[in-house]
Amino acid sequence: MNHEYIDFPLELTRQLEIGREEVQLLTRQILELRLDRSELSELGKSELEQIKYWKCNTVGDVVFNGFD
């Protein structure tokens, strides 16, 4: 997959994070991380098959997929 990601503008990031410790904004750096098999250990068999079928290479490929 060939996605291009951008970071949220700083002011928007600040507004979204106020009082929301349970929310983690995914940065460009996180979305572009290569997948590591250890990070996929809690996924089910069908999810792993989809990741393999769609040739997902990064965290962003999994999060913003076209599996449906």
Secondary structure as a PSIPRED ss2 file (coil, helix, strand):
# PSIPRED VFORMAT (PSIPRED V4.0)

   1 M C   1.000  0.000  0.000
   2 N C   1.000  0.000  0.000
   3 H C   1.000  0.000  0.000
   4 E C   1.000  0.000  0.000
   5 Y C   1.000  0.000  0.000
   6 I C   1.000  0.000  0.000
   7 D C   1.000  0.000  0.000
   8 F C   1.000  0.000  0.000
   9 P C   1.000  0.000  0.000
  10 L H   0.000  1.000  0.000
  11 E H   0.000  1.000  0.000
  12 L H   0.000  1.000  0.000
  13 T H   0.000  1.000  0.000
  14 R H   0.000  1.000  0.000
  15 Q H   0.000  1.000  0.000
  16 L H   0.000  1.000  0.000
  17 E H   0.000  1.000  0.000
  18 I C   1.000  0.000  0.000
  19 G C   1.000  0.000  0.000
  20 R C   1.000  0.000  0.000
  21 E C   1.000  0.000  0.000
  22 E C   1.000  0.000  0.000
  23 V C   1.000  0.000  0.000
  24 Q C   1.000  0.000  0.000
  25 L C   1.000  0.000  0.000
  26 L C   1.000  0.000  0.000
  27 T C   1.000  0.000  0.000
  28 R H   0.000  1.000  0.000
  29 Q H   0.000  1.000  0.000
  30 I H   0.000  1.000  0.000
  31 L H   0.000  1.000  0.000
  32 E C   1.000  0.000  0.000
  33 L C   1.000  0.000  0.000
  34 R E   0.000  0.000  1.000
  35 L C   1.000  0.000  0.000
  36 D C   1.000  0.000  0.000
  37 R H   0.000  1.000  0.000
  38 S H   0.000  1.000  0.000
  39 E H   0.000  1.000  0.000
  40 L H   0.000  1.000  0.000
  41 S C   1.000  0.000  0.000
  42 E C   1.000  0.000  0.000
  43 L C   1.000  0.000  0.000
  44 G C   1.000  0.000  0.000
  45 K H   0.000  1.000  0.000
  46 S H   0.000  1.000  0.000
  47 E H   0.000  1.000  0.000
  48 L H   0.000  1.000  0.000
  49 E H   0.000  1.000  0.000
  50 Q H   0.000  1.000  0.000
  51 I H   0.000  1.000  0.000
  52 K H   0.000  1.000  0.000
  53 Y H   0.000  1.000  0.000
  54 W C   1.000  0.000  0.000
  55 K C   1.000  0.000  0.000
  56 C C   1.000  0.000  0.000
  57 N C   1.000  0.000  0.000
  58 T E   0.000  0.000  1.000
  59 V H   0.000  1.000  0.000
  60 G H   0.000  1.000  0.000
  61 D H   0.000  1.000  0.000
  62 V H   0.000  1.000  0.000
  63 V H   0.000  1.000  0.000
  64 F C   1.000  0.000  0.000
  65 N C   1.000  0.000  0.000
  66 G C   1.000  0.000  0.000
  67 F C   1.000  0.000  0.000
  68 D C   1.000  0.000  0.000
